[in-house]
Amino acid sequence: NTTNTLESFHNHSLNKHNINHSSTLMFNIPFSYAFFSTLKKGSSISSHNGPCNIRIRCHYPLIIPNGDVGMRIGDEKIKWTVGEPLFFDDCYEHEVWNNGDGDRVVLLFDIWHPDLYDEEIEAITNMFNYASQQGWTKK
């Protein structure tokens, strides 16, 4: 039902995660990334979903131009503030746009979803390591 879906979204997005010192970056796992994301003036990335919910994505805003520059996650529109990280579960539909007066730059990186137990993280890591050893995944 729609109410449960919206409640679930709000419980699993928009900095509501229990992000703490035990939340760790993801390394050498498919579906995990860390890079500087530049969105040129007048550009957008259409709505899409992440491939899984084993991660939380962070946008750490470095350069945010003036004007209509933002992001939509589900039905919620967000504006970045330089230096204020935005954590969200990217398996929810999201899109970004830059109709501002310059380029938008965020440091984008992934951390393990805080709802995962250590044993689950270890099992997922082992599974991807095995797939890599078999040549089933690209490095």
C-alpha positions as a printed Julia matrix, in Angstrom:
139×3 Matrix{Float64}:
  0.0     0.0     0.0
  1.12    3.55   -0.72
  1.32    4.65    2.92
  3.68    1.79    3.81
  5.81    2.5     0.73
  6.17    6.2     1.59
  6.87    5.42    5.24
  9.51    2.9     4.19
 11.08    5.47    1.85
 11.31    8.08    4.59
 12.81    5.52    6.98
 15.47    4.52    4.45
 16.55    7.76    2.84
 17.57   11.36    3.27
 20.14   11.14    6.05
 17.87    9.05    8.27
 20.39    6.21    8.24
 22.35    5.34   11.31
 25.59    6.46    9.71
 28.33    6.23   12.29
 31.97    5.29   12.68
 31.15    1.61   12.11
 29.69    2.38    8.67
 32.48    1.45    6.28
 33.34    2.3     2.72
 32.82   -0.43    0.17
 35.95   -1.57   -1.69
 36.43   -3.97   -4.6
 32.75   -4.87   -4.76
 30.64   -4.5    -7.9
 28.0    -1.82   -7.35
 30.35    0.28   -5.2
 31.92    3.48   -6.41
 33.88    6.53   -5.32
 34.46    9.42   -7.71
 33.99   13.13   -8.29
 30.69   13.64  -10.11
 30.52   16.78  -12.24
 27.17   17.78  -13.7
 27.64   20.48  -16.32
 25.43   23.56  -16.45
 22.22   22.72  -18.34
 22.61   18.95  -17.79
 20.53   16.34  -16.06
 20.55   12.64  -15.26
 17.11   11.14  -15.83
 15.34    9.11  -13.18
 16.95    5.78  -12.4
 17.4     3.26   -9.59
 20.51    1.71   -8.13
 20.92   -2.04   -8.8
 20.62   -3.22   -5.19
 20.11   -2.11   -1.61
 23.36   -3.31   -0.05
 24.77    0.19   -0.07
 24.07    3.74    0.96
 25.22    6.39   -1.45
 26.72    9.66   -0.26
 26.81   12.9    -2.21
 29.3    15.23   -0.54
 28.71   18.63   -2.22
 31.87   20.5    -3.17
 30.61   23.04   -5.72
 26.92   23.98   -6.0
 26.12   26.79   -8.43
 23.35   29.33   -7.92
 20.01   28.59   -9.54
 17.81   25.56  -10.01
 20.19   22.73   -9.07
 18.82   19.72   -7.26
 17.89   16.12   -6.87
 14.68   14.17   -6.53
 14.55   10.98   -4.48
 11.12    9.4    -4.67
  8.72   12.34   -4.35
 11.11   14.52   -2.35
 13.13   17.3    -3.98
 16.47   18.16   -2.4
 18.95   20.99   -2.8
 22.55   20.32   -1.87
 24.45   22.55    0.56
 28.23   22.72    0.19
 29.9    20.65    2.91
 26.7    18.88    4.08
 26.73   15.21    3.05
 23.55   13.65    1.75
 23.16    9.92    2.44
 20.42    7.97    0.66
 19.46    4.48   -0.46
 19.82    4.77   -4.21
 17.63    1.75   -4.93
 14.82    4.31   -4.73
 14.11    6.21   -7.95
 16.15    9.39   -8.16
 17.28   12.02  -10.67
 19.46   15.13  -10.71
 19.5    18.37  -12.68
 21.64   21.46  -13.05
 19.9    24.52  -14.42
 22.26   26.73  -12.44
 24.94   29.18  -13.48
 27.9    26.75  -13.35
 29.0    23.16  -12.87
 27.85   21.1    -9.87
 30.52   18.87   -8.28
 29.94   16.27   -5.57
 32.19   13.58   -4.18
 30.12   10.45   -4.63
 30.91    7.32   -2.61
 29.21    4.23   -1.23
 29.15    2.7     2.21
 27.7    -0.58    3.34
 24.03   -0.33    4.23
 23.89    0.03    8.05
 21.05   -2.53    8.25
 23.43   -5.28    7.1
 25.04   -7.5     9.72
 28.8    -8.1     9.63
 28.14  -11.71    8.61
 26.06  -10.54    5.63
 28.78   -8.12    4.52
 31.35  -10.9     4.78
 29.13  -13.29    2.77
 28.52  -10.69    0.05
 32.23   -9.87   -0.12
 33.15  -13.57   -0.32
 30.56  -14.14   -3.06
 31.96  -11.33   -5.21
 35.56  -12.42   -4.54
 34.68  -15.95   -5.69
 32.92  -14.61   -8.8
 36.01  -12.52   -9.58
 38.33  -15.52   -9.11
 36.18  -17.5   -11.53
 36.39  -14.69  -14.09
 32.66  -14.01  -13.94
 33.06  -10.31  -13.11
 35.23   -7.56  -14.55
 37.82   -5.87  -12.39
